Amino acid sequence: MIRSLSSFDIYVLIDELQEIVDDIVDKIYQLSRDEILIKVKNIKTKKKQNIYIRNGKFLTITNKNFSTPDRPSVFALTLRKYLMNGIISSIVQHEFDRILKFNISKKEGEYTLVVELFSNGNIILVDPSKKIILPLIKQSWAHRKIKGREEYTPPPSQTNPFKLSKEKFAELIKNSSTDIVRTLAVSVNLSGIIAEEICNRANVDKKIAVKEINDKTINRVYKSLNNFLDIFKKKDFNPVFVKENNVIVDILPFEFTSFKSHNFEEINRFSKGLEFFINKKEKVVKKEESKADENLGKLERQLTQQKDRILSLEEEIKRKKLEGDLIYLHYQDIEQILKDIKNVLNLTEKHIEIKKINEKKIVKKFVPDQKILIINLSDTKGQVFDVKINHRLSVADNAEKAYDENKKFKTKLSGAKKSLNKTLEEIQKVKEKKKIEDQKAVKKIVKKEKYYWFERFRWFISSEGNIIVGGRDAKTNDIVVKKYLKEGDRYSHADVQGAPSIVIKSKNFQGIQIPISENTLGEACIFAASFSKAWKQFAEAQAYWVLPEQVSKSPQSGEFVPHGAFIIRGKRNYLRCKLEVALGKIVLENTEKVMCGPVSAIRKYSKNFVVLVPGNITKTEIANKLSKIFDVNVDEIDRVLPSGGSQVVDSIGVKI
């Protein structure tokens, strides 16, 4: 079983996760595209544990060992940068959703690692100001965006059964149009197995339609739900494995009465039981990344780094400007400290005097051997800043040094912005190139559909299943007759010069033997007439059918047989045929094909088709129109239409 976590599972798990609150984040790894491992350590006991996360599906604490990658991913490096050595201050479930929040305290504030275990899932690093630093996956909806520098907004909350009044519960039930179990699972946000358990405890048939339930039954189900929820509120958990034929198939926080045909095995901890399901993962088919996608990924990562660099430089520019201003603001105080330091450094015994300087209110740290002098300087609003001073330089020189560094950072910022603009241009070029490649790819993506031998000719399948093929020109007329006219088959031809040779096979398209009926022969003659030159001139035409032995390529003395033509000896069976065909999509062995033939044949295999007769609309115009109606390539339509103009006289299942 591939295990994912429900809201109730998370509710139970949160209780056990409290044991790692106050632990230190030790190491972080990205094991695969969707797996994150966070190692935590207890400050007092030095006990280490792992938080294992499978994006969108699964999370647990475990002592299981994992093989970690040699090189950390960008996402893992980012998590390390902001979370390592931080203290886990709290772990909570957002509302009653499948969202966990790990709040991690660092010196600069509290970061949050949000784990979303629904849909495609996500793992999102959020800074102390609630802005997203980096998500595992960039996502965008109408109501929220999950990407860097956006404020983290959780999705709209689902129904919280713990906060559901009797009136609201009854309203949710009565507004449903399905059965009780699905209503509880979806509308009340209980999940399938919990919904079944509530029905079982309430002694209500889970398949009963909501419209058949009275108020008394609704009250009974509501009472059953609250009794069930009380177990969770009291945290009266006794986790068990669910076994079927002695095989573990699931884990529950306590025994469910609805699992009557299963056995239970007690386990100490819910998270310990979840360990069993860590290795049971869905097989992920790796999507082949195009060169454009690869370049785009590199450029977007580069863009993120450049934006971070620009922010860093802007901060440095402000800081250096502030340092220069603060030095001039406290000119006399700093000058006095520098004089004191100069006097101290000339002494033979400096230790006591250095200590005295460090005790001065303005001095934060003075270590002459390491050339360190950090002083506390307040701005005009009274806010205090640490400023590093070179005690070998004058006050003015220190201020000028800060301003010079400010200018250098401004120059670097200008260069960084140019680089960023260049990257943006490159990203735009790659996106345009990718768009063209994608458009070409769409054109090139042709399903590897089964290609049948008869598709090189004119063809249709009779309403009784016979495959009928005809030549497209003199060459294919010869091939159709010489190669495919066999004993038991029939031959048809329109009584018009320039008509195709038609072979009626005594087999279906799969090669299975079937008889040739009068109806099939009639359809073949209509096909022969409609795809002859008569289509351009008449509304009706004669066609005939004969036996294979009546068809010959060998002329008698004085006869001439042109290329693509045949001599017919003996009786011909004539039929008067209305020139009318239909065109529609049919399905052969799960593959769609466009077929054009007698109306009766198309009607047998297609619910959506058009009926055509000779007309004044050109073949090209008709093909273009029908390609849009049937959503197929215009060449496919053009290939199966009769030669010459047509007009649509009827349409079934499609709008013209």
N, C-alpha and C positions, 0 to 999 in steps of 0.2 A: 504493500500500500504506500502511495505517495502522500505524505501527511502535510496538510497546511493547517494553520491555526485559526480557530473561530474566535469571536469576541469573548466567549465564555472561557476558552482555553487561555486567552491572554489574561483574563481576570484572575484565574488560578495562578498563572505563571508570575504575575506581578507580585503576588504574595511571597513567593519563593525568592524572587529577585531582590527583595529587600535585604537579604543577607549580604549582598555585595555593595550596598550603600555605605559610603565612607571608604571604600576600597580605592586604590590608585590605579589609573589606566597605565598599564605597563608597556605593552606592545600592540601594534595593530597590523594586520595583514589582509590583503585581498587575495583569497585563495583561487578564485575563478571570476568569471564575468559577474556572477550574481551571488558570490559567497564572501562574507566578511568575517574575520576572526579578531576579537578584541580580548587580549589577555589582561586580567586584573589581578591586583595583589593586595591582600589585607595588610595594613600598616603594622598592626600589633602582632598577629600570628604568623605573618609572612606567607600565609596560605595563598596559592595561586589557582585561579579558575579561568575558564574561557567563556566568552559570550559568542555563540555561533549564530550567525544570521544568514538565512537564504532569502534573498530579496523577493518580496511579495508573497512569501509562503510560510516561513518558518523561523523560529528563534528559540534558543534555549541556553541555559548555562550547563557546562559540561567539563569534565576532566579528561575527555578524549583527546588523544594526540592527533595532530594534523601535519601533513607535509606542506611546508610553507615555501613560496617562490623565492628564488635567489634575488630577483630585482623587484622592488615595490612598484606598484602602479601609481599613477598621478593621484588617484583618489585616496589610496592608502597613505601616500606621502602627506597629502593635505590633512587627513585625519590625525596623523602623527604630529604634524606641526602645531595643531591647535589643541589636541586633546591629551597627548602624552604627558604623564606626571600630574594630570588633573585629578581631582577627587570627585567621585560620583556622589553628588549631593542628594539626588532623588531619582526614582524611576516610577513613572506613572503611565496609566492608560488614558488616552485622550477620550473623554466622554465614555461611551460604551462602543467605541469604534475599534477597528483592527489597526490601531496606531499606538506605538509605545514611544515615550520620550525619556531619554537618558539625559539628565541635567548634570553637567560636569563643570566643577568650579576650578578656575585658574586665577592667578593673581590679578589679571586684567578684567575679570568678570566671569559670568556663567554662560558656557556654551551649551547647546542642546543638540543631541544626535536623535533625529526623528526617524523612526523605522515604520514605514507604511506597509502593511501586510495584506493589501487588497489589490485586485486588478493586476496591473503589471508591476505594482509595488514601487518603492523607492527608499533610499537611505539618504537623509538630507542633513548636512552640517549647518547649524544656525548659530550666528554670533550673538554676543550679549545684547545687542540692540534689536534682536529678532530678525535680522537680515540673513538671507541665505548666503553662505560662503561658497559651498559647492554641493550639488546633488549627484548621486550616482548616475541618474538619468535626467536629462533636461526634458521637461514636460510642459504642455501649455493647454489650458482649457479656457472657456469663456469667463469663468469665475476666478481662476487662479493660474499663476505661472510659477513653475518650479525651475528657477535658474539663478545664477549668481547675482547678488545685489538686490534681488527682489525680497520683499518682506514675506516671511513664511506664513501662508494661510492654509489651515487644514481644510479638507473637503467638507461640504455640508454634513452635519452629524446625522446618523441613522437614529431610528427609534431606540430609546433606552428603556428596556423592559423594567428596570429597577425604579424608574420614575413614572410609571404608567398608572394613571388612575383608572378606576373601574369604568367610568364614563368614557374615557378616551379609548380604553381597550375595546369596549362594546362598539364604539364608533368604527374603529379599524376593522373589526370583524364584520359588521353589517355592511360596510362599504365594499367588501370583497365580492368578487364574482366567481371564485374558485372554491376548492374544498378547504376544510378547516386546517389540515396539516400544512398546506402550502401558504395559507393566510398567516398562520403563526410563524412559519419560517421566513417569509418575505416581509409582510406588513409589520409584524411585531419584532422582527430582527432576532429570531431565535436560532436559526440554522436548522437544517433538516432533521438531524438526530435528536436535538433538543425538542423540536416541535412534536416529533413522534412520542417522546417520553412524556410530554405534558398531556397529550391525548390519552396515552396509556394510563397515566395516573388519574386522569379525570374519568376514565372508563367511557370514552367517546370514540366512535369509529372515526379514524383519521381521514377516511375518504368521503365522509359525509359532506354534501354541499352546504356552504354557509347559509344559503337561502332557506334551507330546511331546518336550521337551528333556532330554537326559541331562547328567550331571555334566561330561562332557568339553566339551560345548558351552557350558555355564555358565562353565567356566574360560576358554574361548576368548573369550567375551564380556567377562569380567572383565579379562582381559589387554588386550583392545582398549580398554576403558574407561580403564585406567590409562595406557596409551601415549598416549591422547588427552589425559588430564588432565596428563601430564608437560609437554605443550606449554604449558599454562596456568601450571604451577608455574615453568617456566623463563622465562615471559613472552616466549616466542618468537612474538610476534604479527606478522603481515604482513597487515593488514586489506585486504579487497577488496570492491568492489561486485559483486553478483550481477546479471547481465543476462540477460534473456529477450527475444529478438527486438530486441536493442539497446536495450532499455528497462530501467532500474534497478528491480529488484523487491525487493532485500534487501541487507544488508551482513553480512559475516562477519569474525571476527578473523583468519582465514586460509582458504585454499581447502579446501573439503570435497569428499571423493571421491564423496559421494552426489549431488552436483549435476552429473551427467554431461551433461545436455542444456542446461546453462547456460554462459554465458561469464563470465569474471572480469575486473575492471579494478582494478588496484592503486591504493591511496590511501595517503597519508602517515600519517594518523592515524585511529583508529577514530572519535573524537569528530568529526573533520572530516567523515567520511562520514555520521554521524548528523545533521549539519546539514541534509542533503538532505531528511530526513523531518520537519523541524520544522513545515512548513506543511501536511503531510498529516494532517489532524485529522478525527475523527468529527464528523458533524453533530449538534449538541445541540439537541433540541427544548426550548425554554424553557418551563418550567412556569409557568402563570399563577398568580400569588400572590394569595390572597384578602386582603380587608381585614383579617380577623382574623389571618392569618399575618403580614401586614405590621406590624400593631400589636404582635403578640407578639414579632417580631424586634426592634422598637424598644425594647420594655420589657426584653427580655433583655439587650440591649446596655447599656441604662441601669442594669440591675441589676448587671452586671459592673463598670461604672464606680463605682457606689455602694459595692460591696464593696471595690474598690481604695481608694476614698476613706476608708472606715472603717478599713481596715488602716493607711493612711497616718496617719490621726488617732491611732490607738492607739499607733503608733510615736512620734509627736510628743509625746503625753501622757507616755509613758515617758521620752522624752529630756528634756523640760522638767523633770520631777520629778527626774531624775538630775542635771541641771545645777544645780538649786537645792540639792540635797543635797551635791554636790561642792563648790560654792562655800562652803557653811558648813563642810564638812570641811577645806578649805584656807583658812580665813578669814584667818589671819595672813599666809600667804605672798602671798595676793592683795592684802591691805591694803598690804603693803610695796611690791609692784609698782605699785599705784595711786599711792602716795606718790612713788615714784621718777619715775613718768611726769609727775606734777604738777610736780615740781621741774624736770624736763627741759623741759617746755613753757613754763616761765617764762624759760628761757634765750634769749639772742639767737641764739647759734650752737648749734643742737640736733643737727646731723647726727651727730657722733661719739657723743653720748650716746644717741641713738636706736639706733645700731648696737650699743652696749653692752647696751641693754635686749633687743634681738633675740637677743643671744648668751646670754642667761640660759636656763638649762635649762627653766624653767617656761614660757617664752614660745615659742610656735610662730611667730607673725607679729604684728608691730606696725608699722602704717602710720598715723601720726596724721592726715596730710592726708586720708586716706580714712575716718577714724574706725574703723579696724580694729585690734582687739586679740583675738588668739586664743591661749589658753593651754592647756597640757597638764596635765590633772588626773587623778590615779589614784584608783580606788575602793579599798575595803578589801581587795579581792582582788589589787590591783596592776595591774588593767587600766586602760590610759590612754585618756582621751577628750579630744577637742578641744572646748573651750567658748569661745564668743564672749562677751566682756565689754565693757560700755560703760565706758570709762575715765573718763568724766565723772561717773559715779554711784559711790556708796559700795558696799562689799562687800555690805552688807545689802540695799541697793536693787537690786543686780544679782540677788541671790538671790530677792527678792520679785517682781522682774520675771519671772523664770523660772517661779515658782509661779503668778503671775497668768496667764501664757501657758498654763500647764498647765490652769488652770481654764477659760480660753477654749476650748481645744481639747476639753475635756470637754463643754462646752456644745454645741460644733459636732458632736461625736460623737453626743450625744443626738439632735440634729436630724437627723443623717445616718442614724441607726438608724430614726427615725420615717419618714423618706423611703423607706428601704429596705423597711420593713414595708408602707408604702403601695403601693410598686411590686409587692411580692409579692402583695398583695391584688388589685391591678389585673391582674397576670398570671393569677391564679386565675380572675378574672371573665372575662378574654378566653379562657382555656382552656375554661371552661364554655360560653361563648358559641360558641366554635369547635366544641366537641363537638356542640352542638345543631345548628349549621349543617352540620356534616359528616353528622349523622344525616339531616337534611332533604335534603342533597345526594344521599345514598345512595338515598333514596326517589324523588328526582327523576330520578336517572340511569336513564334508560330507553334501551336501545339503539335506535338509529334503524334498526329492522328493516324489511325490505320488508313493506308491508301490501298484501295481495292483495284484489281486488274481492270475492271470495266470503266474506271474513271477517266482513262485516256480517250474513251469514245463518248458518243452520245449515249445516254442510258436512262433507264427508269426501272422501278420495280413494280410489277403489275399488282393489282389489288389482291391477287391470290398468291403473290410471293415470287413469281418468276422474274428472273433478271432478263431485261431486254436491252440489247446494245446495238448501236448503229454507227456507221462511218461518218467521219467529219469531212472527208475529202476522198479523192480517188484512191490514194494510198491506204487509208484506214478502211475503206470499203473492201479492198482486197484482203486486208488482214482479218477483218471481222468474219468474212466468209471462209477463207482458207484455213484459219486457225481455230475458229470458235463454232462454226456450224457443224454439229455432230449428229449422229443417228439419234432420233427421238426429238430433235429440235425442230423448229420451223423457221422459214425465211419469209420476210415481208418486204414489200416495195410499193411506193406510190406510182400510179400510172402517169407519171410526169417525168420529163427529161430533167436530169440533175437532182434526183432524189437519193437519199442515203440507202444503203443496203442494211436491212434490219434482221438481226438474228434473235429469235425467241428461244431462250434456253429452257430445257426441261429440268432446271435446277434453280434453287434460290441463291441469294448472294453468298451463302455459306457453303455452297456446293452440294447441298442435300437434294436428292432427286424428288421432283414433284411433277404432277401431270400438267399438260397445257390445255386449258379449258377454252371454250368458245369466247368467253368473256375476255380472257387474256389475249386471244388472237385479235379481237375487236380493238382492244386498247393498243396493241402493237400497230395495227393499220392506221389508227388515228395518229400515233406517234410518227409513223412513216410519212403520212401526208402532211402533217403540221411542220415537219422539219425539211420539207422539200421546197422547191421554188414556187409551189402553188400558194404558199403563205403570203407571198408578195402580190398575188394576183386575184385569188378567189376566196370565197367563203366556205366552199366545199371542194372535195377532190376524191377521186377513186384510189383505192389501194387494194392490194391483194396479198394473200399468203399462199405458200406452197410447201411441199415436203423437201427435205435436204437433197434427195436424189434427183429432183427436178432442176436443180441449180448446177450450171456447168460453166466452165471457162473455156471449154474446147469448142471452137466454131466448126460447122460443117463447111464443105467446099463452097467457096464464094461468099461466106459470111465473114464479118469483121467484128471483133469484140474490143471496144476501146478500154483503156486502162481504168480500172475501177468499176467496170460494168460486167454483167453476167448474162448468160443465155438461159432462159427459162423454157423448159420443154414440158408439154402436157397441160392439164387443166389448171387454171388459176382461179382461186376462190376470192371473188371481188366483194368489196364492201364500200358503200358510199359513206364518207367520213366528213363530219363537221370539223372545220379547222378551229380548234379551241384547245388550249392547254391551261394547266394551273402550275403555279410555282410556290413552293413552301419549304420549310426546314423539316427534315426527318432525322430520326436517330437510328444509327446502325451500330450496335455493340458499344453503346455509351458515347458514340461520336456523332456530332451533328454534321449533316450534309445538306446542301441545297439541291433539291430535285425539281425538275420540270418535266411534265408529262401529261397524260390524259387526266381530266378532272377527277374521275372516279378513283384513279390510283393515288393521287395526291391526297384526296379526302380520307382515304383509308389510313394514311400514316401521319397526317399533319392536321392539327386543330386550327392552325393559322396559315392561310394561303390566299393568293389572289388568282383570279381567272383572267386569261388574256385571249384576245382574238386579233386577227390582222387589223392594223390601223395606221394612222398617219404620224404617230409619235415615234421618233427614231429609236433604234435599239439602244443607243448611247444614253438618251434621256431616260428611257424606261429603266435601264440598268442602274443609273445613278439614283433614281427615285426609290427603286426597290432595295438597293444596298442600304439606304438609310432606314427604311421600314423594317428590314430584317436584321439590321446591324451586322452586316457581313461585307467583306471586301467587294468592291464593284466588279472586279475581275471574275469572282466566283459566279456572280449573277450573269454577267455578259457571256460567260462560257456555256451556260445551259439554256439561254434563250434562243428561240427560232431566229433565223436570219430575216432582216427586214423590220419594217415598222409594226408597232402593236398598239393596243389600247386596253386598259383595265376595265372589265365590264362587271366585275363582282369582287368582293373581298370578304373573307371569313376570318374573324378574330384579329384583324389588323385594320388600322385607320389609314385611309389613302388621303 
